Amino acid sequence: MAAVEALSSSDVTKVGIIVIVALVLIGALLSIVITAIVGRIIVLVVVVALGILVWQQRGHVQDKINSHKCDLNATFFGIHLDAPDSVKAACRNHT
């Protein structure tokens, strides 16, 4: 049978220091990875929200112009839009 050696106090200190350093390094790496993932998720949510808002505004303008009344008083993000002369002429001919 092989003899089992016990850890001495200096060995326990070395193991403790190695484990602490390893945990700090793992924590730092996880922090960097998680921060990058959270940052990407935040950017994705903002871009999708802005895309939905722009699409909704575009639909609002399109609905006003394509309505049977040919309403050319449309706003895009609160900015009044002036229809081109060709659209105004088409609306006059349509109504």
N, C-alpha and C positions, 0 to 999 in steps of 0.2 A: 504494500500500500504506500501511496505517496503521502508525504507529510504535508499538511496544510499549514501555510504560513499565515499568521495574523498580520494585519496592517499596523504599522507603527504610527505614532502620532504625526510624524513628518510626512508619511504617505497620505494620511487623511487630509492634511493641509494642502498637499499638492493636488489631490483629486478634487477637493473643494474649490480651489482656485481655477482649475481647468473647467469644472462644471459651470462656475459663475461666468467665466469669460465666454464659454460656449453659449450660455443662455443670453448674455448681453449681445453677442454677435447675431444670434438667431432672432432676437427681438428687434435689433436694428434692421436686419434684412426684411423681416415681416412688416415692420413699420414703413419701409420704403415701398414695398410691393402693395400694401394696403392703401397707402396714400396715393399711389399712382392709379390704382383701380378706382378709388373713390373719386379722384379728380376726373377720370375719364367718364365715370357715371354722371357726375354733375354736368360736365360739358355736353354729354349726350342728351340729358334731360332738357337743358337750356336750348340746345339746337332744335330738338323735336318740338318743344313748346313754341319757339319762334316760327318754325315751319308751319305749325297748325294755325298760329295767329295770322301769318301772311296769307295762307290758303283761305282762311275764313274771310279776310278782308277782300281778297280777290273775288271770291264768290259773291260778296255783298255788292261790289261794283258791277260785276257781270249781271247779277239779277236786276239791278236798277236799270241798266242800259237795255237789257233784253226784254224787259217787261213790256206789256202791250201799250203802256202809257209813254214809253220811251223817255223815262225820267233821267235827265242828265245832271241832276244835282247829287252827285256821288262824292263821298269822301273816302280817302285811303289813309288810315291811321290819323284821322282828324284833319287831313290836308284836302282842301277842295280841289277837285279835278275838273279841268276844262276839257270838254270833248273836242276832238279835231273837227274841222269844218265838214269833212266827208261824213262823219257820224251824224252831225247836226242836219245835214242835207238828207241823209237817208231817213232820219227820224221825221223830218217834215214830209217827205214823200210817203212814208209809211202811215202817218196819221191823217 
